[in-house]
Amino acid sequence: MTPALAMGQGATEVDANGDGVLSLEEVQAVYPETTAEDFDAMDLNGDGALDDAEVQAAQDAGLMAAPSAD
């Protein structure tokens, strides 16, 4: 499952370039209140992108809300 899919149905457009991970810019497109510091806290391996496990961990920790499945 890609991060966009983990984030809920209808959110597949979050991964704008389709590379299977989310950049700060892609996250900010959906969560504009996310700062670089917030993103760095979610980026557990420090690679500059959020993979599925990091998105799930961020949601579980309350750092990123799971969008509704409208």
N, C-alpha and C positions, 0 to 999 in steps of 0.2 A: 504494500500500500504506500502510495506517495504521500508526502506531507499534506498536500492539498486535499487528498481524499481523507486523510486522518482528521482534517479540520472540519469535515462535514460535507454532506452533499451540497452541490451548488457552489462550492468553493474551489473548484478545479482551476478557475481562472487566476487563483492566487499565484500559482507557479507559472508566471507569465512567459518564461522562456522554455518551459517544459523539460528542465534538466533534472527534475526529481528532488530538488532541494529548494529551500526558500532563502533568498537574500534579504538583507535589511530593507531594501527598497520594496520588495514584494510583500513583506510583512507590513510595512508602513502603508501600503496601498489599501490594506484591509483594516489595519489597526494603526491609524495615523498618530496615536498617542505614544506609540512605542519609540523609545529613545535608543540611541546607539548603546548606551549602558545596559538598558533592558535586554537588547538583542544579544550583547556579549554575555549576559548572565544565562541566557537560554542556549547559547552556542557552547555546549559542554565540551566539545573537542577542539574549539578554537579555530575551526577551519573557515570561518566567515560565512557559513551557510547552515541552515537548520534542516536536518534530515528528519525522517519520520519519528525516530525515537526521541529526538530533541523536542520536536513539536509536542509529542505526547507527554513528555516529562514537563514541559512548560505548562501545558494545560493542567496536568495533575497537580503541579505546584501553585497553580493560580496565577502564573505569570502571563498567560495568554488564555483568553476566554475562547471556548469552542463556539464558533458561530452557529446560529440557528440553522436548521435544515429547511428553511422556507421553501 
